[in-house]
Every structure is written in structure tokens, then in C-alpha cells.
Amino acid sequence: MITNQDYIYSIRKCYLFGGIEDEQLAEAIKLLNGRIKKIRKGEYILELGGIMTRAGMLLKGKIETSFQNENFDQITMHTFDGGYLFGEALVINNAEHSPVQVRAVEDSIVLFIDLSAIYTVSDNSPIRMILAENLIKSLAKKNFILNQKVRILSQKSLRDRFYIYLSSLPKDKYGYVKIPFTQTALAEYLGVNRSALSRELGRMQNEGVLEINGKKMKIIAQ
């Protein structure tokens, strides 16, 4: 049974467990045959071409998903912290060769779950029904994220890629967005060279179209 409050907070952030009461969490995790595993920093949870038989939910730490382009360069897709559910599409489709890899950026704790327990059992228990609905929503959200990534990479200019990425992030009351990546990781995400990104950001600042305050950025004009 999971009693660590940090873990419970992460579970509460996960779409899969939305609408499930606190006192039902233990039952839901048991239904999914949940197993907790510690992952060390730098360790691959899933390698390119690997097979994933259980979906994972990050309870603590940070992980990144990435793939390799045709030149075998690593392209970072996203970096996630507690509450992120990953691998569900691979598991449901019985994918034999993963097109992405998942690596721990920090020492992490992952809850591995058996999604087949949701859709291979025919009973209509309320918890199972909620999990099934949430799983569909989670897959839809992942599809949206991937479509956004494709849209970004289809842009020819670095600036256009950057504009689209920035527009996808929530703004604070002052119009700033917080970049969740280091500049190196952001360059990988945009599919460009780090030095090229640095030069472009510098040009945008000089032109007065971009304000940078640490990891916060604001588009002034286009």
C-alpha cells in the first residue's frame, strides 16, 4: 500500500486516477497490480527498440523521453516530473520495438502498472470504469502532444519552431512563459543545434521581440 504523501500527490496529478477517491487509491493500484521500482539517474527505463509490458507512472524524480533522428542524433521530446504516465500506448498496442526511449534524469521512483487489468476483465466495477475512461483521455492527450511536436519539427525556420513551442506554454499574468528545459534540452526538443538556438535567441533580444528573465521568456512582438 502506498502511504508516502509525496507519492500520493503524484498519483493525484496523474490523469489515470482522476475521479478516484483517496480511500479507493489502494484498491485501484491493487487492481492494476502496481509495483514500485527505484530508477537511478541516467538509467534507461525503456531503450530504443525495447519492449514495454507495463506502463509506468513517475512517483518521484524526473524523466525524459527522446528518439533518434536519421543522423542518430538524440532529440528530446519532453521532460516530466511526478504524476506522468508513460508507455501506455506501447503496452496497449503490444509494440515489439519502441520508437522512443525513456531515461531517468534524476534518481526516480516509478510505479509500474498492468493496464490489461482494465480492459481484459469484463466486470463493471466503478473503479475499473473510471480507469478505462481516464486511460482513453490520457491517450488522447498524448496524441495532442505528439501532433504539436510534429507541427514544430515541420517548420523550416528555427524562429518559427520557437514561436510555436512558446505559444503552447501557459503564460503568467505578466505574459511570461516558463521554459521547463535547459537550453541544451530545448535545442534538442526543437531539433536544432544549441549554438544556433543561442544565436537566434540573442538576435530576437537585440531586435526587441523577446524578453528573457532566467527560464522565463516573453514574446514582445512578431
TORFI-492968 format. One record per residue (C-alpha): residue in three letters; x, y, z. Coordinates in steps of 0.25 Angstrom, whole numbers, padded with zeros to 4 digits, always signed. Each point is the difference from the previous one (the first is absolute). Layout:
ALAXYZ/...
//
This chain:
MET+0000+0000+0000/ILE+0005+0014-0004/THR+0000+0009+0012/ASN+0011+0010-0003/GLN-0007+0013-0002/ASP+0010+0005-0011/TYR-0004-0013-0008/ILE-0015+0003+0003/TYR+0002+0014-0005/SER+0006-0005-0013/ILE-0011-0010-0002/ARG-0010+0011+0002/LYS+0006+0007-0011/CYS-0001-0012-0010/TYR-0012+0000-0009/LEU-0002-0015+0002/PHE-0004+0002+0014/GLY-0009+0012-0002/GLY-0014-0001+0007/ILE+0005-0011+0009/GLU-0002+0003+0015/ASP+0012-0001+0009/GLU-0005-0012+0008/GLN-0001-0007-0014/LEU+0014+0002-0005/ALA+0006-0012+0007/GLU-0011-0009-0006/ALA+0002+0007-0014/ILE+0015-0003+0001/LYS-0002-0014+0004/LEU-0010-0002-0011/LEU+0012+0004-0010/ASN+0010-0009+0007/GLY+0008+0012+0003/ARG+0015-0002+0003/ILE+0010+0011+0005/LYS+0014+0001-0005/LYS+0012+0009+0002/ILE+0007+0005-0012/ARG+0014+0006+0001/LYS+0004+0013-0007/GLY+0004-0003-0014/GLU-0007-0013-0001/TYR-0009-0004-0011/ILE-0013-0004+0003/LEU-0003-0003-0014/GLU+0010-0001-0011/LEU-0002+0002-0015/GLY-0005-0012-0006/GLY-0004-0006+0013/ILE-0013-0006+0005/MET-0008+0005+0011/THR-0010-0009+0006/ARG-0005+0009+0011/ALA-0003+0015+0000/GLY+0008+0009+0010/MET-0005+0011+0008/LEU+0011+0009+0006/LEU-0002+0002+0015/LYS+0013+0008+0003/GLY+0012+0006-0008/LYS+0000+0004-0014/ILE+0001-0008-0013/GLU+0002+0004-0015/THR-0006-0007-0013/SER+0008+0001-0013/PHE+0003-0006-0013/GLN+0011+0000-0011/ASN-0001+0007-0013/GLU+0005-0006-0013/ASN+0014+0005+0004/PHE-0001-0007+0013/ASP+0000+0013+0008/GLN-0008-0001+0013/ILE-0013+0009-0001/THR-0006+0003+0014/MET-0015+0000-0001/HIS-0004+0003+0014/THR+0005+0000+0014/PHE-0010-0003+0011/ASP-0001-0001+0015/GLY-0009-0007+0010/GLY-0014-0004-0005/TYR+0004-0003-0014/LEU-0005-0013-0006/PHE+0008-0006-0012/GLY+0000-0012-0008/GLU-0015-0002-0001/ALA-0001+0000-0015/LEU+0012-0010-0002/VAL-0007-0009+0010/ILE-0014+0000-0005/ASN+0005-0002-0015/ASN+0010-0011+0005/ALA+0011+0008-0008/GLU+0012-0009-0002/HIS+0010+0011-0003/SER-0001+0014+0008/PRO+0003+0012-0009/VAL+0003+0008+0012/GLN+0009-0002+0012/VAL-0003+0004+0015/ARG+0012+0004+0009/ALA+0000+0005+0015/VAL+0006+0014+0000/GLU+0000-0001+0016/ASP-0001-0012+0009/SER-0014-0003-0001/ILE-0011-0009+0005/VAL-0010-0007-0010/LEU-0013-0007+0002/PHE-0001-0011-0011/ILE-0015-0004-0003/ASP-0007-0011-0008/LEU-0010+0008-0009/SER-0005-0013-0005/ALA-0007-0002+0013/ILE-0009+0012-0004/TYR-0005-0006-0014/THR+0001-0015+0001/VAL-0009-0002+0012/SER-0015+0001-0003/ASP-0005+0005+0014/ASN-0006+0014+0001/SER+0006+0004+0013/PRO-0001+0015+0001/ILE+0015+0002+0002/ARG+0003-0009-0013/MET-0009+0009-0007/ILE+0006+0013+0004/LEU+0014-0005-0003/ALA-0005-0004-0014/GLU-0005+0013-0003/ASN+0012+0007+0006/LEU+0009-0008-0009/ILE-0007+0004-0013/LYS+0001+0015+0005/SER+0015-0003+0003/LEU+0003-0006-0014/ALA-0008+0012-0007/LYS+0009+0010+0008/LYS+0013-0007-0005/ASN-0005+0000-0014/PHE-0002+0015+0001/ILE+0014+0002+0006/LEU+0006-0009-0012/ASN-0008+0008-0010/GLN+0006+0013+0006/LYS+0014-0006-0001/VAL-0002-0003-0015/ARG-0005+0014-0003/ILE+0012+0006+0007/LEU+0010-0009-0008/SER-0007+0003-0013/GLN+0004+0014+0001/LYS+0012+0004-0009/SER+0005+0012+0008/LEU+0005-0001+0015/ARG-0008+0012+0004/ASP-0013-0006-0005/ARG+0003-0012+0008/PHE+0003+0008+0012/TYR-0013+0009-0002/ILE-0009-0012-0001/TYR+0007-0007+0012/LEU-0001+0013+0009/SER-0015+0001-0004/SER-0003-0013+0005/LEU+0004+0003+0014/PRO-0009+0007+0011/LYS+0003+0015+0002/ASP+0001+0006+0014/LYS-0008+0013+0003/TYR+0012+0008-0006/GLY+0000-0008-0013/TYR+0012-0008+0003/VAL+0001-0015-0002/LYS+0010-0009+0008/ILE+0009-0009-0008/PRO+0001-0014+0006/PHE+0013-0003-0007/THR+0014+0004+0001/GLN+0004+0007-0013/THR+0007-0013-0005/ALA-0012-0008+0002/LEU-0009+0011-0006/ALA+0009-0001-0013/GLU-0001-0015+0000/TYR-0015+0001+0001/LEU-0001+0010-0011/GLY+0010-0008-0009/VAL+0011+0010-0001/ASN+0014+0003+0004/ARG+0002+0006+0014/SER+0009+0011-0005/ALA-0010+0003-0011/LEU-0011+0002+0010/SER+0008+0008+0009/ARG+0003+0010-0012/GLU-0014+0000-0004/LEU-0005+0004+0014/GLY+0011+0011+0000/ARG-0005+0006-0013/MET-0014+0000+0005/GLN+0004+0007+0012/ASN+0008+0010-0008/GLU-0012+0002-0009/GLY-0009+0003+0012/VAL-0009-0012-0003/LEU+0004-0008+0012/GLU+0002+0002+0015/ILE+0008-0010+0008/ASN+0000-0001+0015/GLY+0007-0013+0004/LYS-0009-0011-0004/LYS-0012+0009-0003/MET-0002+0006-0014/LYS-0010+0010-0006/ILE-0003+0003-0014/ILE-0001+0015-0002/ALA-0003+0000-0015/GLN+0001-0008-0013/
//
